[in-house]
């Protein structure tokens, strides 16, 4: 009998599609998404600003943007920054596309798949910020290996960030917060920016709330906001 193979650390889990899209959302996925889609291979450059219109000074990445509220807010409030959002869930992509169209956002690009496909292609030091907000906590111990934060992905994130770049993580699951702090410390290439408890208990002014966060608060869960700085 062949040995049982272990689960790949970087395998993508979770849903790819939810309820049926509305007609307009379907048209956006068919027509607008191809215009904004990022080819990971084409992003392999120390100057990924070429993916955006002139005037883009740096590039930020959001991993798993959900419905896109945070990404759209950041793009609207930072017009000189190019934003790449990675999300495999097509319904979330459709929501972001609706906002991009309505708000005429020109500094947003999308990878409709696993962010790690992009991270492994980026040249070192190409991103100024990376966001990972409310990732799936995979609470069962046997599923912990499915969590996005692990030593493999942290190595990719550390490489993609420029020295001094920021990695922001939010979660409402205490065990995932502990996991994150342990894994970041174990990696050794990030400095936790918190100076005291208030820094992780209060959402910064440039960190907008999302619908998921509002749901967590209604259900009695307390969000935690972590910010790490990439060390040389």
Helices and strands as residue ranges (DSSP letters): H 23-31, H 33-36, G 40-43, G 48-51, E 58-63, H 69-77, E 81-86, H 90-103, E 108-111, H 115-119, E 127-133, G 141-146, H 151-160, E 161-171, H 174-187, E 190-192, H 198-201, H 211-218, E 224-230
